[in-house]
Amino acid sequence: MATVIAVTSGKGGTGKTSLTGAVSSCLAALGHRTLCIDMDVGLRNLDLSLGLADRALMDFTDVLQGRCPLERAAVEHPDIRGLFLLTAPLTLPDGLTEEAMRGLLRQARERFDYILLDAPAGLGPGFQLAVCGCDRAVVVSTSDASALRDAQRTVSEMGGRTERIHLVVNRVQPKLLRRLHATIDDAMDAAGLPLLGVVPEDSRVMLAANRGKPLILCANKGAAVAYLNIARRIQGQKVPLMRIR
């Protein structure tokens, strides 16, 4: 049965979009038909993380409003079989309802194993659309206090839509954590969520995006391994947390 996962963050700059693209790539590489839906209307960047900027021509509103079937709007990655992207529009049309979004997700469930929605930062209409039909949610935060506070607010705004909510602490800098006398346990306690993964700060993430390639095609250590571990945990595997030094 297909799983719909909303990937959210309370604030920008947490690396949420990079994580969505990387984990989706890993799920597809592990043999699952995976659809990414960019919900960040007007500020869409998921196509850059996936290297599909020149291929994603139709957006999710084209499907919702009947201008294009999902099969044609969702573009497959040329190098990672089973990885698809449905991009966001530049503007959100009036009258777009949560029920219409849930209808789109029902179509996607029939064709894919995993559907990951890259929600916009913050708690506006795009966030509400992204979480309205999800089975589980991943809240992405850095380890700083303001990001963790915003992560808590994000959880409260989920409004009981799903009880399966996990935390990913992204862009972890070990030296900074030691200087602040902080730990990953502190991050979990502050956000009030179980931990799905820890991802180190890694310049290869930005380099891969600038080259227009998914991270797993460019690296086999650091953040790439952390994202693969998260994908395996989503599958239900028990994988030890990466030790970040």
GUVOGU-734456 format. One record per atom (N, C-alpha, C): residue in one letter; x, y, z. Coordinates in steps of 0.02 Angstrom, whole numbers, padded with zeros to 5 digits, always signed. Layout:
AXYZ...
//
This chain:
M+00042-00060+00000M+00000+00000+00000M+00044+00062+00000A+00026+00112-00040A+00066+00172-00046A+00066+00212+00019T+00121+00248+00030T+00129+00291+00089T+00141+00362+00066V+00102+00409+00093V+00109+00480+00078V+00144+00513+00137I+00199+00546+00123I+00240+00577+00175I+00247+00651+00162A+00224+00692+00209A+00234+00764+00204A+00300+00782+00238V+00344+00817+00202V+00408+00839+00230V+00402+00913+00244T+00406+00932+00307T+00391+01000+00328T+00447+01030+00369S+00444+01095+00379S+00489+01129+00425S+00455+01194+00446G+00469+01215+00507G+00438+01276+00531G+00468+01339+00501K+00531+01334+00478K+00564+01393+00450K+00607+01372+00390G+00627+01421+00351G+00670+01407+00294G+00742+01396+00316G+00781+01367+00270G+00852+01358+00283G+00870+01295+00319T+00822+01250+00330T+00838+01188+00365T+00863+01133+00318G+00859+01144+00253G+00879+01093+00205G+00824+01043+00189K+00762+01064+00199K+00704+01020+00189K+00698+00996+00117T+00707+01041+00069T+00700+01021-00001T+00755+00975-00023S+00817+00988-00001S+00872+00943-00017S+00860+00874+00012L+00834+00872+00073L+00819+00808+00104L+00764+00771+00066T+00711+00807+00047T+00657+00775+00009T+00683+00743-00055G+00723+00781-00092G+00749+00754-00155G+00796+00696-00144A+00838+00700-00093A+00887+00647-00081A+00854+00583-00056V+00808+00589-00010V+00774+00529+00017V+00731+00497-00036S+00697+00538-00077S+00658+00511-00132S+00702+00473-00181S+00759+00501-00197S+00806+00467-00242S+00828+00400-00213C+00840+00398-00148C+00861+00336-00116C+00805+00284-00117L+00743+00306-00104L+00687+00259-00106L+00679+00228-00175A+00686+00270-00227A+00682+00244-00295A+00740+00197-00310A+00800+00215-00288A+00858+00171-00299A+00850+00105-00263L+00811+00104-00209L+00799+00042-00172L+00743+00001-00203G+00716+00024-00258G+00668-00016-00296G+00595+00004-00289H+00582+00063-00261H+00513+00085-00251H+00495+00141-00301R+00437+00135-00332R+00412+00190-00373R+00395+00248-00327T+00429+00304-00338T+00426+00360-00291T+00409+00424-00328L+00358+00459-00303L+00337+00523-00332L+00352+00579-00283C+00388+00630-00306C+00398+00691-00268C+00348+00743-00293I+00314+00775-00247I+00270+00831-00266I+00295+00893-00231D+00314+00943-00271D+00337+01006-00243D+00276+01049-00227M+00267+01064-00163M+00210+01104-00140M+00229+01176-00125D+00291+01194-00140D+00315+01261-00123D+00299+01309-00181V+00236+01330-00183V+00211+01371-00239V+00250+01436-00244G+00274+01452-00303G+00310+01514-00316G+00384+01511-00300L+00405+01466-00256L+00475+01461-00236L+00502+01391-00247R+00475+01357-00297R+00492+01287-00308R+00566+01278-00325N+00597+01231-00291N+00668+01216-00302N+00682+01142-00303L+00630+01101-00293L+00641+01029-00291L+00667+01003-00358D+00647+01035-00412D+00672+01014-00478D+00748+01022-00483L+00775+01072-00449L+00847+01082-00450L+00883+01027-00410S+00855+01010-00353S+00886+00957-00312S+00886+00890-00348L+00835+00879-00390L+00829+00816-00426L+00862+00817-00495G+00883+00876-00517G+00912+00882-00584G+00860+00875-00639L+00800+00902-00627L+00745+00896-00676L+00718+00964-00695A+00759+01016-00690A+00736+01084-00702A+00710+01093-00773D+00740+01060-00822D+00721+01069-00892D+00668+01019-00915R+00647+00975-00870R+00601+00922-00890R+00531+00930-00860A+00527+00961-00801A+00463+00968-00766A+00424+01027-00795L+00379+01013-00841L+00342+01065-00877L+00272+01076-00850M+00239+01023-00828M+00171+01028-00802M+00174+01026-00725D+00128+01060-00692D+00128+01062-00619D+00066+01028-00591F+00063+01024-00524F+00009+00985-00494F-00060+01016-00505T-00063+01082-00517T-00129+01112-00531T-00154+01092-00601D-00109+01076-00647D-00130+01051-00713D-00168+00985-00705V-00146+00944-00657V-00181+00881-00644V-00246+00894-00607L-00243+00936-00555L-00302+00950-00515L-00359+00980-00556Q-00342+01021-00605Q-00393+01055-00644Q-00407+01020-00711G-00380+00959-00718G-00398+00918-00776G-00366+00936-00841R-00314+00976-00840R-00280+00995-00902R-00231+00942-00926C-00210+00898-00880C-00159+00848-00897C-00166+00789-00849P-00163+00727-00874P-00165+00670-00828P-00101+00665-00788L-00106+00633-00730L-00048+00626-00686L+00009+00589-00722E-00008+00540-00763E+00044+00500-00797E+00088+00544-00841R+00060+00597-00869R+00099+00639-00914R+00132+00697-00877A+00100+00720-00823A+00127+00777-00787A+00187+00758-00744A+00187+00697-00717A+00242+00674-00675A+00299+00650-00720V+00356+00684-00716V+00412+00669-00760V+00461+00622-00725E+00484+00571-00761E+00530+00523-00731E+00602+00545-00740H+00642+00530-00689H+00713+00548-00692H+00748+00505-00744P+00792+00534-00784P+00825+00495-00836P+00876+00445-00811D+00902+00456-00751D+00956+00413-00726D+00936+00370-00666I+00880+00384-00634I+00857+00345-00577I+00788+00319-00593R+00786+00257-00612R+00723+00227-00632R+00674+00225-00573G+00612+00245-00587G+00560+00244-00535G+00555+00307-00494L+00594+00358-00510L+00592+00422-00475L+00556+00473-00519F+00502+00502-00493F+00461+00548-00531F+00452+00614-00492L+00441+00668-00530L+00428+00733-00500L+00365+00764-00530L+00324+00792-00485L+00268+00834-00505L+00281+00902-00473T+00294+00951-00513T+00318+01015-00487T+00261+01060-00465A+00279+01116-00434A+00230+01164-00408A+00217+01219-00460P+00158+01251-00457P+00145+01308-00500P+00179+01371-00474L+00180+01422-00516L+00209+01486-00494L+00161+01524-00449T+00096+01512-00457T+00046+01542-00414T-00007+01490-00397L-00040+01498-00340L-00092+01452-00319L-00159+01478-00343P-00195+01440-00384P-00259+01465-00409P-00311+01470-00354D-00360+01515-00364D-00414+01522-00315D-00457+01459-00315G-00483+01444-00257G-00531+01389-00252G-00500+01320-00248L-00434+01316-00241L-00402+01250-00235L-00414+01222-00165T-00447+01166-00160T-00469+01139-00096T-00427+01080-00073E-00431+01066-00009E-00397+01007+00018E-00427+00943-00010E-00492+00943-00023E-00524+00884-00051E-00496+00869-00121A-00483+00922-00161A-00453+00912-00227A-00383+00883-00220M-00345+00906-00170M-00278+00880-00160M-00280+00807-00139R-00328+00791-00096R-00335+00721-00075R-00354+00676-00135G-00392+00705-00182G-00409+00667-00243G-00347+00653-00285L-00303+00702-00290L-00240+00692-00326L-00198+00637-00292L-00196+00638-00226L-00157+00588-00190L-00187+00518-00198R-00253+00514-00204R-00284+00449-00217R-00261+00421-00284Q-00257+00464-00334Q-00230+00442-00399Q-00158+00418-00391A-00118+00457-00355A-00047+00441-00348A-00037+00375-00310R-00080+00361-00261R-00074+00300-00223R-00082+00238-00267E-00120+00245-00321E-00131+00188-00366E-00071+00173-00410R-00024+00221-00415R+00031+00215-00463R+00100+00213-00431F+00105+00233-00367F+00170+00239-00335F+00171+00204-00268D+00231+00187-00245D+00240+00157-00179D+00247+00210-00125Y+00284+00263-00141Y+00294+00319-00095Y+00279+00384-00131I+00245+00429-00096I+00233+00497-00121I+00259+00545-00068L+00310+00584-00084L+00338+00633-00037L+00319+00703-00059L+00289+00741-00014L+00269+00809-00029L+00315+00858+00006D+00348+00900-00033D+00394+00950-00006D+00353+01012+00011A+00333+01018+00075A+00292+01073+00097A+00333+01138+00100P+00301+01195+00089P+00337+01258+00098P+00353+01270+00171A+00405+01308+00185A+00419+01327+00254A+00362+01371+00280G+00350+01366+00345G+00295+01405+00373G+00231+01365+00375L+00177+01399+00392L+00114+01365+00408L+00056+01392+00367G+00069+01416+00306G+00017+01445+00264G-00023+01395+00225P-00059+01418+00173P-00102+01373+00134P-00065+01315+00101G-00004+01327+00078G+00035+01273+00047G+00050+01218+00097F+00065+01237+00158F+00077+01187+00211F+00014+01146+00223Q-00044+01180+00228Q-00106+01145+00241Q-00123+01096+00186L-00111+01115+00123L-00123+01070+00067L-00076+01009+00071A-00014+01022+00091A+00036+00968+00091A+00020+00915+00144V-00009+00936+00200V-00019+00888+00254V-00090+00859+00256C-00134+00883+00212C-00205+00865+00218C-00218+00791+00205G-00177+00759+00165G-00189+00689+00149G-00132+00643+00165C-00088+00664+00210C-00027+00624+00223C-00041+00567+00272D-00002+00514+00265D-00003+00459+00312D+00046+00469+00369R+00100+00504+00354R+00151+00519+00404R+00185+00584+00385A+00220+00614+00432A+00254+00677+00419A+00325+00674+00447V+00369+00708+00412V+00438+00716+00435V+00450+00790+00444V+00469+00810+00505V+00484+00880+00520V+00560+00887+00518V+00584+00931+00476V+00656+00941+00467V+00677+01004+00505S+00727+00997+00547S+00751+01054+00586S+00827+01052+00590T+00856+01109+00601T+00926+01110+00622T+00927+01107+00698S+00986+01109+00728S+00991+01100+00801S+00986+01166+00839D+00976+01223+00804D+00973+01285+00841D+00904+01295+00872A+00901+01335+00924A+00841+01341+00965A+00781+01368+00926S+00792+01416+00882S+00736+01446+00845S+00705+01395+00797A+00746+01355+00765A+00720+01304+00719A+00681+01251+00756L+00705+01232+00815L+00670+01181+00855L+00604+01208+00882R+00603+01272+00900R+00539+01301+00922R+00489+01301+00865D+00512+01319+00805D+00467+01318+00747D+00445+01247+00730A+00488+01198+00742A+00468+01128+00731A+00411+01109+00778Q+00416+01130+00840Q+00361+01117+00888Q+00296+01147+00863R+00299+01208+00838R+00239+01242+00813R+00210+01204+00753T+00254+01179+00711T+00231+01141+00653T+00192+01080+00674V+00217+01045+00725V+00183+00985+00749V+00113+01004+00775S+00109+01059+00812S+00044+01079+00840S-00005+01097+00785E+00021+01123+00729E-00023+01143+00674E-00045+01084+00631M-00015+01026+00642M-00037+00967+00605M-00109+00949+00622G-00131+00969+00681G-00201+00962+00699G-00228+00892+00698G-00187+00843+00718G-00211+00774+00721G-00219+00741+00653R-00190+00769+00601R-00196+00740+00534R-00160+00673+00531T-00107+00665+00567T-00072+00601+00573T-00037+00598+00640E-00033+00538+00668E+00004+00529+00730E+00076+00506+00717R+00091+00491+00654R+00158+00467+00637R+00201+00526+00613I+00231+00559+00662I+00272+00618+00648I+00341+00606+00676H+00393+00616+00635H+00461+00605+00657H+00504+00666+00642L+00558+00671+00677L+00605+00726+00671L+00668+00704+00634V+00692+00746+00589V+00759+00739+00561V+00798+00801+00580V+00854+00791+00613V+00899+00847+00628V+00950+00851+00572N+00946+00905+00535N+00985+00913+00474N+01041+00964+00483R+01090+00959+00441R+01146+01008+00438R+01181+01012+00506V+01193+00955+00536V+01224+00953+00602V+01298+00968+00598Q+01321+01014+00639Q+01392+01031+00643Q+01418+01010+00712P+01457+00956+00715P+01479+00928+00780P+01515+00979+00823K+01559+01019+00794K+01597+01066+00834K+01551+01117+00867L+01500+01139+00830L+01454+01187+00858L+01413+01156+00914L+01392+01094+00904L+01354+01060+00957L+01395+01054+01021R+01458+01037+01013R+01501+01031+01073R+01510+01098+01107R+01517+01151+01066R+01527+01217+01095R+01465+01241+01133L+01406+01220+01109L+01344+01240+01142L+01324+01191+01197H+01364+01138+01207H+01349+01085+01255H+01280+01055+01240A+01266+01048+01176A+01201+01021+01155A+01210+00952+01126T+01157+00913+01127T+01158+00846+01099T+01097+00836+01056I+01097+00781+01018I+01039+00764+00978I+00979+00749+01023D+00992+00721+01083D+00938+00709+01130D+00903+00774+01149D+00942+00828+01157D+00913+00893+01172D+00866+00914+01116A+00887+00902+01054A+00846+00921+00997A+00780+00882+00997M+00784+00818+01012M+00724+00777+01015M+00677+00800+01070D+00705+00816+01128D+00663+00839+01184D+00631+00906+01168A+00669+00950+01135A+00642+01016+01119A+00585+01012+01069A+00592+00970+01019A+00540+00964+00968A+00484+00917+00990G+00498+00874+01039G+00447+00827+01062G+00429+00774+01012L+00479+00751+00974L+00466+00702+00921L+00517+00646+00924P+00498+00585+00901P+00547+00532+00892P+00592+00547+00833L+00653+00522+00836L+00704+00539+00786L+00704+00489+00728L+00702+00515+00667L+00707+00474+00608L+00778+00473+00579G+00815+00527+00590G+00882+00528+00563G+00920+00591+00582V+00986+00587+00576V+01031+00643+00588V+01075+00649+00526V+01079+00710+00499V+01116+00721+00437V+01170+00774+00449P+01233+00758+00433P+01286+00808+00444P+01285+00864+00393E+01311+00921+00412E+01324+00974+00363E+01373+00948+00312D+01358+00958+00248D+01398+00926+00195D+01396+00970+00133S+01452+00997+00113S+01455+01041+00055S+01436+01005-00009R+01441+00938-00010R+01424+00900-00070R+01349+00906-00087V+01307+00922-00038V+01235+00931-00052V+01225+00989-00099M+01257+01046-00084M+01250+01105-00127M+01284+01094-00194L+01342+01062-00193L+01378+01049-00256L+01336+01006-00303A+01303+00955-00276A+01261+00912-00318A+01203+00951-00348A+01171+00993-00307A+01115+01033-00332A+01138+01081-00386N+01196+01111-00378N+01221+01157-00429N+01239+01121-00494R+01256+01057-00488R+01272+01018-00548R+01209+00989-00579G+01152+00996-00545G+01090+00969-00571G+01086+00893-00568K+01113+00865-00512K+01112+00792-00504K+01091+00774-00433P+01051+00722-00425P+01036+00698-00357P+01100+00679-00320L+01100+00689-00255L+01160+00679-00215L+01187+00608-00221I+01143+00557-00225I+01167+00488-00226I+01206+00471-00289L+01200+00513-00341L+01239+00503-00402L+01307+00538-00397C+01318+00576-00343C+01379+00615-00337C+01422+00598-00277A+01393+00563-00228A+01430+00551-00166A+01409+00485-00135N+01454+00456-00096N+01438+00394-00061N+01460+00396+00012K+01463+00456+00040K+01478+00464+00111K+01447+00528+00136G+01454+00540+00201G+01425+00601+00230G+01350+00601+00226A+01322+00657+00202A+01249+00665+00199A+01217+00612+00155A+01250+00590+00103A+01222+00539+00058A+01206+00475+00096V+01250+00455+00141V+01238+00395+00181V+01182+00407+00230A+01180+00466+00260A+01127+00482+00308A+01059+00480+00275Y+01053+00507+00214Y+00989+00507+00178Y+00968+00435+00160L+01017+00395+00140L+01001+00325+00125L+00976+00288+00187N+01006+00302+00244N+00984+00272+00307N+00912+00292+00324I+00895+00355+00311I+00827+00379+00324I+00778+00342+00278A+00796+00333+00215A+00753+00297+00168A+00742+00225+00192R+00794+00194+00217R+00787+00126+00242R+00743+00123+00304R+00748+00173+00347R+00704+00174+00406R+00632+00185+00386I+00620+00225+00335I+00552+00235+00310I+00524+00168+00285Q+00566+00127+00256Q+00545+00060+00234Q+00529+00014+00293G+00552+00032+00352G+00541-00010+00411G+00602-00046+00435Q+00660-00035+00403Q+00722-00067+00425Q+00749-00033+00488K+00783-00072+00529K+00817-00045+00587K+00889-00030+00569V+00904+00034+00565V+00971+00056+00545V+00999+00101+00600P+01059+00088+00625P+01088+00130+00677P+01097+00202+00653L+01092+00249+00698L+01104+00319+00681L+01178+00329+00664M+01189+00372+00615M+01257+00389+00596M+01291+00426+00653R+01353+00408+00666R+01394+00444+00715R+01428+00501+00681I+01412+00562+00701I+01439+00622+00670I+01494+00651+00713R+01553+00656+00684R+01612+00679+00723R+01640+00743+00691
//
